[in-house]
Amino acid sequence: MIAKNIYNTVWKVVHSNPNLRVSSLGEPIKVSDPVLIEHCATSQLLASDKIAYGNDYGVEYEVSACSHTTNNKT
């Protein structure tokens, strides 16, 4: 544990539609709205590989701060 603030631990919730991200800043989020979780220091999105892992609490997915991309899409 570190007593000082570290920017590497800051995340923000952004709208999934890039055209609405700026206009939706500071607005409440509806439960039904799809969102993205972005790491503030690197601008990488939280991603999941969608491989189910069983543990004592049930089935979970592994997540990482790595944007998955394809050849024609980011």
C-alpha positions as protocol buffer text, in pm:
chain_id: "A"
residue {
  index: 1
  type: MET
  ca { x: 0 y: 0 z: 0 }
}
residue {
  index: 2
  type: ILE
  ca { x: 125 y: 344 z: -90 }
}
residue {
  index: 3
  type: ALA
  ca { x: 5 y: 654 z: 94 }
}
residue {
  index: 4
  type: LYS
  ca { x: 35 y: 897 z: -200 }
}
residue {
  index: 5
  type: ASN
  ca { x: -198 y: 932 z: -498 }
}
residue {
  index: 6
  type: ILE
  ca { x: -91 y: 745 z: -812 }
}
residue {
  index: 7
  type: TYR
  ca { x: -245 y: 821 z: -1151 }
}
residue {
  index: 8
  type: ASN
  ca { x: -192 y: 460 z: -1266 }
}
residue {
  index: 9
  type: THR
  ca { x: -492 y: 357 z: -1055 }
}
residue {
  index: 10
  type: VAL
  ca { x: -742 y: 601 z: -1209 }
}
residue {
  index: 11
  type: TRP
  ca { x: -1014 y: 476 z: -1445 }
}
residue {
  index: 12
  type: LYS
  ca { x: -1307 y: 656 z: -1609 }
}
residue {
  index: 13
  type: VAL
  ca { x: -1636 y: 537 z: -1751 }
}
residue {
  index: 14
  type: VAL
  ca { x: -1700 y: 662 z: -2106 }
}
residue {
  index: 15
  type: HIS
  ca { x: -1987 y: 625 z: -2349 }
}
residue {
  index: 16
  type: SER
  ca { x: -1947 y: 338 z: -2595 }
}
residue {
  index: 17
  type: ASN
  ca { x: -2042 y: 564 z: -2888 }
}
residue {
  index: 18
  type: PRO
  ca { x: -1738 y: 785 z: -2970 }
}
residue {
  index: 19
  type: ASN
  ca { x: -1965 y: 1059 z: -3109 }
}
residue {
  index: 20
  type: LEU
  ca { x: -2141 y: 1097 z: -2772 }
}
residue {
  index: 21
  type: ARG
  ca { x: -1838 y: 1079 z: -2537 }
}
residue {
  index: 22
  type: VAL
  ca { x: -1772 y: 1452 z: -2510 }
}
residue {
  index: 23
  type: SER
  ca { x: -2137 y: 1554 z: -2480 }
}
residue {
  index: 24
  type: SER
  ca { x: -2206 y: 1289 z: -2213 }
}
residue {
  index: 25
  type: LEU
  ca { x: -1923 y: 1389 z: -1975 }
}
residue {
  index: 26
  type: GLY
  ca { x: -2058 y: 1442 z: -1624 }
}
residue {
  index: 27
  type: GLU
  ca { x: -2403 y: 1311 z: -1712 }
}
residue {
  index: 28
  type: PRO
  ca { x: -2570 y: 1027 z: -1520 }
}
residue {
  index: 29
  type: ILE
  ca { x: -2544 y: 681 z: -1676 }
}
residue {
  index: 30
  type: LYS
  ca { x: -2858 y: 478 z: -1737 }
}
residue {
  index: 31
  type: VAL
  ca { x: -2849 y: 112 z: -1636 }
}
residue {
  index: 32
  type: SER
  ca { x: -2923 y: 7 z: -1994 }
}
residue {
  index: 33
  type: ASP
  ca { x: -2647 y: 220 z: -2153 }
}
residue {
  index: 34
  type: PRO
  ca { x: -2339 y: 31 z: -2279 }
}
residue {
  index: 35
  type: VAL
  ca { x: -2018 y: 183 z: -2140 }
}
residue {
  index: 36
  type: LEU
  ca { x: -1643 y: 142 z: -2170 }
}
residue {
  index: 37
  type: ILE
  ca { x: -1394 y: 160 z: -1884 }
}
residue {
  index: 38
  type: GLU
  ca { x: -1080 y: 351 z: -1981 }
}
residue {
  index: 39
  type: HIS
  ca { x: -746 y: 368 z: -1797 }
}
residue {
  index: 40
  type: CYS
  ca { x: -667 y: 739 z: -1758 }
}
residue {
  index: 41
  type: ALA
  ca { x: -287 y: 715 z: -1771 }
}
residue {
  index: 42
  type: THR
  ca { x: -266 y: 501 z: -2088 }
}
residue {
  index: 43
  type: SER
  ca { x: -611 y: 549 z: -2251 }
}
residue {
  index: 44
  type: GLN
  ca { x: -636 y: 170 z: -2284 }
}
residue {
  index: 45
  type: LEU
  ca { x: -982 y: 17 z: -2252 }
}
residue {
  index: 46
  type: LEU
  ca { x: -1062 y: -261 z: -2009 }
}
residue {
  index: 47
  type: ALA
  ca { x: -1100 y: -579 z: -2214 }
}
residue {
  index: 48
  type: SER
  ca { x: -1210 y: -938 z: -2162 }
}
residue {
  index: 49
  type: ASP
  ca { x: -1105 y: -1250 z: -2347 }
}
residue {
  index: 50
  type: LYS
  ca { x: -1448 y: -1409 z: -2279 }
}
residue {
  index: 51
  type: ILE
  ca { x: -1296 y: -1735 z: -2158 }
}
residue {
  index: 52
  type: ALA
  ca { x: -1483 y: -1853 z: -1850 }
}
residue {
  index: 53
  type: TYR
  ca { x: -1277 y: -1936 z: -1540 }
}
residue {
  index: 54
  type: GLY
  ca { x: -1439 y: -2122 z: -1253 }
}
residue {
  index: 55
  type: ASN
  ca { x: -1351 y: -2036 z: -895 }
}
residue {
  index: 56
  type: ASP
  ca { x: -1505 y: -2048 z: -546 }
}
residue {
  index: 57
  type: TYR
  ca { x: -1742 y: -1762 z: -636 }
}
residue {
  index: 58
  type: GLY
  ca { x: -1872 y: -1904 z: -964 }
}
residue {
  index: 59
  type: VAL
  ca { x: -1770 y: -1835 z: -1323 }
}
residue {
  index: 60
  type: GLU
  ca { x: -1569 y: -1521 z: -1400 }
}
residue {
  index: 61
  type: TYR
  ca { x: -1390 y: -1373 z: -1700 }
}
residue {
  index: 62
  type: GLU
  ca { x: -1031 y: -1257 z: -1707 }
}
residue {
  index: 63
  type: VAL
  ca { x: -989 y: -887 z: -1780 }
}
residue {
  index: 64
  type: SER
  ca { x: -691 y: -682 z: -1893 }
}
residue {
  index: 65
  type: ALA
  ca { x: -610 y: -322 z: -1978 }
}
residue {
  index: 66
  type: CYS
  ca { x: -534 y: -397 z: -2340 }
}
residue {
  index: 67
  type: SER
  ca { x: -744 y: -281 z: -2632 }
}
residue {
  index: 68
  type: HIS
  ca { x: -815 y: -570 z: -2869 }
}
residue {
  index: 69
  type: THR
  ca { x: -800 y: -459 z: -3231 }
}
residue {
  index: 70
  type: THR
  ca { x: -848 y: -607 z: -3573 }
}
residue {
  index: 71
  type: ASN
  ca { x: -680 y: -506 z: -3899 }
}
residue {
  index: 72
  type: ASN
  ca { x: -954 y: -263 z: -3998 }
}
residue {
  index: 73
  type: LYS
  ca { x: -1099 y: -157 z: -3663 }
}
residue {
  index: 74
  type: THR
  ca { x: -977 y: -23 z: -3329 }
}
